[in-house]
Amino acid sequence: MKGMLDFLEKAGLVKRDEPAALAEGVINLDLSIAVPGANLPAPATPSEPAPASPGTASNVATALNLNDIYAAHGVGPAVYPAERLLRLVDGLSAMDEATRQLAIKAMDAADESWTINDPLIDAAAKVQALAAHGQAIAANLQQLEQQTQAHLDAVAQRQEKVVGDIRQQIAELEGLVARELSRSAQETATQQANLQAARSTIARDLAEVAQVSQRLQSLSNQFGASNTNPQE
């Protein structure tokens, strides 16, 4: 392993402490990866999520809060979090698989504060927590779908009833309108017929009055002059 550590240190991938520390049998590795343009950020503890920049999905109201999910399912802080190992693997992505495995084993062997099982156990626990959370939100969605469908059915039934009642009322009103129009038409026709009959009767009566008056006037014209001379 020492040869692998020397190789990694020469490549600038790890950095060991000063010889004085080595003399005491302690080896600490700086796990920051010297990949150009891809320096690793300091690992965030589970209780301190990295802040999201404005406009990212983390700011969406429905964004997942992984720390809350893990805590809700009993996943506690890990000696060596799985996310830290993932960042390490990403930082060593320039290596081939075999070299990357050797590098990680060398780091594991050189630091007694953690073993490869620590992030693996942490990862397994978090996978279970995420699976349980996924099942819970899927069940919530199914319940929401059922509630929404029930509400939509109720809305459709209410619409059918209300629209049916309104259409029935419209039909009744249209019947009233038709009856009123018919009654008005009949009354109008009756009144107009009565008026026409009255006009005809009055016209006939006036003609008869004029005729009688004319005949009577003719008597005055014929005999009126002689009746006005004085008798001798």
C-alpha positions as a Markdown table, in Angstrom:
| # | Residue | x | y | z |
|---|---|---|---|---|
| 1 | Met | 0.0 | 0.0 | 0.0 |
| 2 | Lys | 2.9 | 2.3 | 0.7 |
| 3 | Gly | 3.9 | 2.2 | -3.0 |
| 4 | Met | 0.3 | 3.1 | -4.0 |
| 5 | Leu | 0.3 | 6.0 | -1.5 |
| 6 | Asp | 3.7 | 7.3 | -2.8 |
| 7 | Phe | 2.2 | 7.1 | -6.4 |
| 8 | Leu | -0.9 | 9.0 | -5.4 |
| 9 | Glu | 1.1 | 11.6 | -3.5 |
| 10 | Lys | 3.5 | 12.1 | -6.5 |
| 11 | Ala | 0.5 | 12.5 | -8.8 |
| 12 | Gly | -0.9 | 15.2 | -6.4 |
| 13 | Leu | -4.0 | 13.2 | -5.6 |
| 14 | Val | -3.3 | 12.8 | -1.8 |
| 15 | Lys | -1.1 | 14.6 | 0.7 |
| 16 | Arg | 0.4 | 13.0 | 3.7 |
| 17 | Asp | 1.3 | 14.8 | 6.9 |
| 18 | Glu | 4.9 | 15.7 | 7.9 |
| 19 | Pro | 7.4 | 12.9 | 8.8 |
| 20 | Ala | 7.0 | 13.7 | 12.5 |
| 21 | Ala | 3.5 | 12.4 | 12.3 |
| 22 | Leu | 4.6 | 9.4 | 10.4 |
| 23 | Ala | 7.1 | 8.6 | 13.1 |
| 24 | Glu | 4.3 | 8.3 | 15.5 |
| 25 | Gly | 2.5 | 5.8 | 13.3 |
| 26 | Val | -0.3 | 8.2 | 12.3 |
| 27 | Ile | -1.1 | 8.8 | 8.6 |
| 28 | Asn | -3.7 | 11.4 | 7.7 |
| 29 | Leu | -4.7 | 11.8 | 4.1 |
| 30 | Asp | -5.9 | 15.0 | 2.5 |
| 31 | Leu | -8.8 | 13.7 | 0.4 |
| 32 | Ser | -9.1 | 16.7 | -1.8 |
| 33 | Ile | -8.6 | 15.5 | -5.3 |
| 34 | Ala | -6.2 | 17.5 | -7.5 |
| 35 | Val | -8.2 | 17.2 | -10.7 |
| 36 | Pro | -7.9 | 20.4 | -12.8 |
| 37 | Gly | -11.0 | 22.5 | -12.5 |
| 38 | Ala | -12.8 | 20.0 | -10.3 |
| 39 | Asn | -11.5 | 20.6 | -6.7 |
| 40 | Leu | -13.7 | 18.8 | -4.2 |
| 41 | Pro | -15.7 | 21.0 | -1.8 |
| 42 | Ala | -15.5 | 20.3 | 1.9 |
| 43 | Pro | -17.8 | 17.4 | 2.7 |
| 44 | Ala | -21.1 | 18.6 | 4.3 |
| 45 | Thr | -22.3 | 16.7 | 7.3 |
| 46 | Pro | -25.8 | 15.2 | 7.2 |
| 47 | Ser | -27.1 | 17.9 | 9.5 |
| 48 | Glu | -25.7 | 20.8 | 7.4 |
| 49 | Pro | -27.1 | 20.6 | 3.8 |
| 50 | Ala | -25.2 | 22.6 | 1.2 |
| 51 | Pro | -27.1 | 25.8 | 0.4 |
| 52 | Ala | -28.8 | 25.8 | -3.1 |
| 53 | Ser | -28.2 | 28.6 | -5.5 |
| 54 | Pro | -31.2 | 30.7 | -6.6 |
| 55 | Gly | -33.1 | 29.2 | -9.5 |
| 56 | Thr | -32.1 | 25.5 | -8.8 |
| 57 | Ala | -34.6 | 22.7 | -8.2 |
| 58 | Ser | -33.7 | 22.8 | -4.5 |
| 59 | Asn | -35.7 | 26.1 | -4.2 |
| 60 | Val | -38.8 | 24.5 | -5.6 |
| 61 | Ala | -41.5 | 24.0 | -3.0 |
| 62 | Thr | -41.6 | 20.3 | -3.8 |
| 63 | Ala | -37.8 | 19.7 | -3.7 |
| 64 | Leu | -36.6 | 16.8 | -1.7 |
| 65 | Asn | -34.8 | 17.5 | 1.6 |
| 66 | Leu | -32.7 | 14.4 | 1.8 |
| 67 | Asn | -31.5 | 15.1 | 5.4 |
| 68 | Asp | -35.1 | 15.2 | 6.6 |
| 69 | Ile | -35.9 | 12.0 | 4.7 |
| 70 | Tyr | -33.0 | 10.2 | 6.2 |
| 71 | Ala | -33.8 | 11.5 | 9.7 |
| 72 | Ala | -37.4 | 10.5 | 9.4 |
| 73 | His | -36.4 | 6.9 | 8.7 |
| 74 | Gly | -33.8 | 6.7 | 11.4 |
| 75 | Val | -30.6 | 7.1 | 9.4 |
| 76 | Gly | -28.1 | 8.8 | 11.7 |
| 77 | Pro | -24.8 | 10.5 | 11.0 |
| 78 | Ala | -22.2 | 8.2 | 9.5 |
| 79 | Val | -18.6 | 7.9 | 10.4 |
| 80 | Tyr | -17.8 | 8.3 | 6.7 |
| 81 | Pro | -21.0 | 9.3 | 4.8 |
| 82 | Ala | -21.7 | 7.6 | 1.5 |
| 83 | Glu | -21.8 | 11.0 | -0.3 |
| 84 | Arg | -18.2 | 11.6 | 0.7 |
| 85 | Leu | -17.2 | 8.3 | -0.9 |
| 86 | Leu | -19.2 | 9.3 | -4.0 |
| 87 | Arg | -17.3 | 12.6 | -4.2 |
| 88 | Leu | -14.1 | 10.7 | -3.9 |
| 89 | Val | -15.0 | 8.3 | -6.6 |
| 90 | Asp | -16.0 | 11.2 | -8.9 |
| 91 | Gly | -12.7 | 13.0 | -8.1 |
| 92 | Leu | -10.8 | 9.8 | -9.2 |
| 93 | Ser | -12.8 | 9.4 | -12.3 |
| 94 | Ala | -9.8 | 10.2 | -14.5 |
| 95 | Met | -8.3 | 6.9 | -13.3 |
| 96 | Asp | -9.1 | 3.5 | -14.7 |
| 97 | Glu | -11.3 | 1.2 | -12.5 |
| 98 | Ala | -8.5 | -0.9 | -11.1 |
| 99 | Thr | -6.3 | 2.1 | -10.2 |
| 100 | Arg | -9.3 | 3.8 | -8.6 |
| 101 | Gln | -10.1 | 0.8 | -6.5 |
| 102 | Leu | -6.4 | 0.5 | -5.3 |
| 103 | Ala | -6.4 | 4.2 | -4.5 |
| 104 | Ile | -9.5 | 4.0 | -2.3 |
| 105 | Lys | -8.2 | 0.8 | -0.6 |
| 106 | Ala | -5.0 | 2.6 | 0.1 |
| 107 | Met | -6.8 | 5.5 | 1.7 |
| 108 | Asp | -9.0 | 3.1 | 3.7 |
| 109 | Ala | -5.9 | 1.2 | 4.9 |
| 110 | Ala | -4.0 | 4.4 | 5.8 |
| 111 | Asp | -6.8 | 6.0 | 7.9 |
| 112 | Glu | -8.1 | 3.9 | 10.8 |
| 113 | Ser | -10.9 | 6.3 | 11.5 |
| 114 | Trp | -13.1 | 4.7 | 8.8 |
| 115 | Thr | -13.4 | 1.6 | 6.7 |
| 116 | Ile | -15.0 | 1.0 | 3.4 |
| 117 | Asn | -17.9 | -0.7 | 5.2 |
| 118 | Asp | -18.9 | 2.7 | 6.8 |
| 119 | Pro | -20.0 | 4.4 | 3.6 |
| 120 | Leu | -21.4 | 1.2 | 2.3 |
| 121 | Ile | -23.6 | 0.7 | 5.4 |
| 122 | Asp | -24.6 | 4.3 | 5.2 |
| 123 | Ala | -25.5 | 4.0 | 1.5 |
| 124 | Ala | -27.6 | 0.9 | 2.2 |
| 125 | Ala | -29.5 | 2.6 | 5.0 |
| 126 | Lys | -30.1 | 5.7 | 2.8 |
| 127 | Val | -31.3 | 3.6 | -0.1 |
| 128 | Gln | -33.8 | 1.9 | 2.2 |
| 129 | Ala | -34.9 | 5.3 | 3.5 |
| 130 | Leu | -35.3 | 6.7 | 0.0 |
| 131 | Ala | -37.3 | 3.6 | -1.1 |
| 132 | Ala | -39.6 | 3.9 | 1.9 |
| 133 | His | -40.0 | 7.6 | 1.1 |
| 134 | Gly | -40.7 | 6.8 | -2.5 |
| 135 | Gln | -43.4 | 4.4 | -1.5 |
| 136 | Ala | -45.0 | 6.9 | 0.9 |
| 137 | Ile | -45.2 | 9.7 | -1.7 |
| 138 | Ala | -46.5 | 7.3 | -4.3 |
| 139 | Ala | -49.2 | 6.2 | -1.9 |
| 140 | Asn | -49.9 | 9.9 | -1.2 |
| 141 | Leu | -50.2 | 10.5 | -4.9 |
| 142 | Gln | -52.6 | 7.5 | -5.3 |
| 143 | Gln | -54.7 | 8.9 | -2.5 |
| 144 | Leu | -54.7 | 12.3 | -4.0 |
| 145 | Glu | -55.7 | 10.8 | -7.4 |
| 146 | Gln | -58.6 | 9.0 | -5.7 |
| 147 | Gln | -59.8 | 12.1 | -3.8 |
| 148 | Thr | -59.5 | 14.2 | -7.0 |
| 149 | Gln | -61.5 | 11.7 | -9.0 |
| 150 | Ala | -64.2 | 11.6 | -6.3 |
| 151 | His | -64.3 | 15.3 | -6.4 |
| 152 | Leu | -64.5 | 15.4 | -10.2 |
| 153 | Asp | -67.3 | 12.8 | -10.1 |
| 154 | Ala | -69.2 | 15.0 | -7.6 |
| 155 | Val | -68.7 | 18.1 | -9.7 |
| 156 | Ala | -69.9 | 16.2 | -12.8 |
| 157 | Gln | -73.0 | 15.0 | -11.0 |
| 158 | Arg | -73.8 | 18.4 | -9.6 |
| 159 | Gln | -73.3 | 19.9 | -13.1 |
| 160 | Glu | -75.6 | 17.4 | -14.6 |
| 161 | Lys | -78.3 | 18.0 | -12.0 |
| 162 | Val | -78.0 | 21.8 | -12.1 |
| 163 | Val | -77.9 | 22.0 | -15.9 |
| 164 | Gly | -80.8 | 19.6 | -16.1 |
| 165 | Asp | -82.8 | 21.7 | -13.7 |
| 166 | Ile | -82.0 | 24.9 | -15.6 |
| 167 | Arg | -82.9 | 23.4 | -18.9 |
| 168 | Gln | -86.2 | 22.1 | -17.5 |
| 169 | Gln | -86.9 | 25.6 | -16.2 |
| 170 | Ile | -86.0 | 27.1 | -19.6 |
| 171 | Ala | -88.4 | 24.6 | -21.3 |
| 172 | Glu | -91.1 | 25.6 | -18.8 |
| 173 | Leu | -90.5 | 29.3 | -19.4 |
| 174 | Glu | -90.5 | 28.7 | -23.2 |
| 175 | Gly | -93.8 | 27.0 | -22.8 |
| 176 | Leu | -95.1 | 30.0 | -20.8 |
| 177 | Val | -93.8 | 32.3 | -23.5 |
| 178 | Ala | -95.5 | 30.3 | -26.3 |
| 179 | Arg | -98.8 | 30.3 | -24.4 |
| 180 | Glu | -98.6 | 34.0 | -23.7 |
| 181 | Leu | -97.8 | 34.7 | -27.4 |
| 182 | Ser | -100.7 | 32.6 | -28.5 |
| 183 | Arg | -103.1 | 34.2 | -26.0 |
| 184 | Ser | -101.9 | 37.7 | -27.0 |
| 185 | Ala | -102.3 | 36.9 | -30.7 |
| 186 | Gln | -105.8 | 35.6 | -30.1 |
| 187 | Glu | -106.8 | 38.7 | -28.1 |
| 188 | Thr | -105.2 | 41.0 | -30.7 |
| 189 | Ala | -107.1 | 39.2 | -33.5 |
| 190 | Thr | -110.4 | 39.4 | -31.5 |
| 191 | Gln | -109.9 | 43.1 | -30.8 |
| 192 | Gln | -109.1 | 43.9 | -34.4 |
| 193 | Ala | -112.1 | 41.9 | -35.6 |
| 194 | Asn | -114.4 | 43.7 | -33.1 |
| 195 | Leu | -113.0 | 47.0 | -34.2 |
| 196 | Gln | -113.5 | 46.2 | -37.9 |
| 197 | Ala | -117.1 | 45.0 | -37.2 |
| 198 | Ala | -117.8 | 48.2 | -35.3 |
| 199 | Arg | -116.4 | 50.3 | -38.2 |
| 200 | Ser | -118.6 | 48.4 | -40.7 |
| 201 | Thr | -121.7 | 48.8 | -38.5 |
| 202 | Ile | -121.0 | 52.5 | -37.9 |
| 203 | Ala | -120.4 | 53.1 | -41.6 |
| 204 | Arg | -123.6 | 51.3 | -42.5 |
| 205 | Asp | -125.6 | 53.3 | -39.9 |
| 206 | Leu | -124.0 | 56.6 | -41.1 |
| 207 | Ala | -124.9 | 55.8 | -44.7 |
| 208 | Glu | -128.5 | 55.0 | -43.7 |
| 209 | Val | -128.7 | 58.2 | -41.6 |
| 210 | Ala | -127.4 | 60.2 | -44.5 |
| 211 | Gln | -129.9 | 58.6 | -46.8 |
| 212 | Val | -132.9 | 59.2 | -44.5 |
| 213 | Ser | -131.8 | 62.8 | -43.9 |
| 214 | Gln | -131.4 | 63.4 | -47.6 |
| 215 | Arg | -135.0 | 62.2 | -48.3 |
| 216 | Leu | -136.4 | 64.3 | -45.6 |
| 217 | Gln | -134.5 | 67.3 | -46.8 |
| 218 | Ser | -136.0 | 66.7 | -50.3 |
| 219 | Leu | -139.5 | 67.3 | -48.8 |
| 220 | Ser | -138.4 | 70.7 | -47.7 |
| 221 | Asn | -137.0 | 71.4 | -51.1 |
| 222 | Gln | -140.1 | 70.3 | -52.8 |
| 223 | Phe | -142.9 | 71.8 | -50.7 |
| 224 | Gly | -141.2 | 74.3 | -48.5 |
| 225 | Ala | -141.6 | 77.4 | -50.8 |
| 226 | Ser | -145.4 | 77.1 | -51.2 |
| 227 | Asn | -146.0 | 76.7 | -47.6 |
| 228 | Thr | -144.2 | 80.0 | -46.8 |
| 229 | Asn | -146.6 | 82.3 | -49.0 |
| 230 | Pro | -149.4 | 84.1 | -47.0 |
| 231 | Gln | -153.1 | 82.9 | -47.7 |
| 232 | Glu | -155.5 | 85.5 | -49.1 |
